[in-house]
């Protein structure tokens, strides 16, 4: 799925880490029995005392199934699941390519804000 969606390639460690993500923060979208989208997040422990962070590792929908609110539904499901942990998770963050205006607008529609730009974060 990721090979068909993202312009970057993930290593084996990334896929092994997915196996350890909590079920409520990794969701798949199906269309007629086929996986057409997914969101995968990981919980990150605090650096000291305090709440955990949720990192959105990937969210994507196959091109033919975009503009059907699938990505929106995936993110809404994760955000709803976070509400079950109000004291445990107080920060959600992600990375997105700076030239991906569609994705940036998508996240902004959920209230996400750009807090930092990391040059050359995504290497091709």
Secondary structure in CASP SS format (residue, H / E / C, confidence):
PFRMAT SS
TARGET T0000
AUTHOR 0000-0000-0000
METHOD secondary structure of the structure
MODEL  1
X C 1.00
X H 1.00
X H 1.00
X H 1.00
X H 1.00
X C 1.00
X C 1.00
X C 1.00
X C 1.00
X C 1.00
X C 1.00
X H 1.00
X H 1.00
X H 1.00
X H 1.00
X H 1.00
X H 1.00
X H 1.00
X C 1.00
X C 1.00
X C 1.00
X C 1.00
X H 1.00
X H 1.00
X H 1.00
X E 1.00
X E 1.00
X E 1.00
X E 1.00
X E 1.00
X E 1.00
X C 1.00
X C 1.00
X E 1.00
X E 1.00
X E 1.00
X E 1.00
X E 1.00
X E 1.00
X E 1.00
X E 1.00
X E 1.00
X E 1.00
X E 1.00
X C 1.00
X C 1.00
X C 1.00
X C 1.00
X C 1.00
X C 1.00
X C 1.00
X E 1.00
X E 1.00
X E 1.00
X E 1.00
X E 1.00
X E 1.00
X E 1.00
X E 1.00
X E 1.00
X E 1.00
X C 1.00
X H 1.00
X H 1.00
X H 1.00
X C 1.00
X C 1.00
X C 1.00
X C 1.00
X H 1.00
X H 1.00
X H 1.00
X H 1.00
X H 1.00
X H 1.00
X H 1.00
X H 1.00
X H 1.00
X H 1.00
X H 1.00
X H 1.00
X H 1.00
X H 1.00
X H 1.00
X H 1.00
X C 1.00
X C 1.00
X C 1.00
X E 1.00
X E 1.00
X E 1.00
X E 1.00
X E 1.00
X E 1.00
X C 1.00
X C 1.00
X C 1.00
X C 1.00
X C 1.00
X C 1.00
X H 1.00
X H 1.00
X H 1.00
X H 1.00
X H 1.00
X H 1.00
X H 1.00
X H 1.00
X C 1.00
X C 1.00
X C 1.00
X C 1.00
X C 1.00
X C 1.00
X C 1.00
X C 1.00
X C 1.00
X C 1.00
X C 1.00
X C 1.00
X C 1.00
X C 1.00
X C 1.00
X C 1.00
END
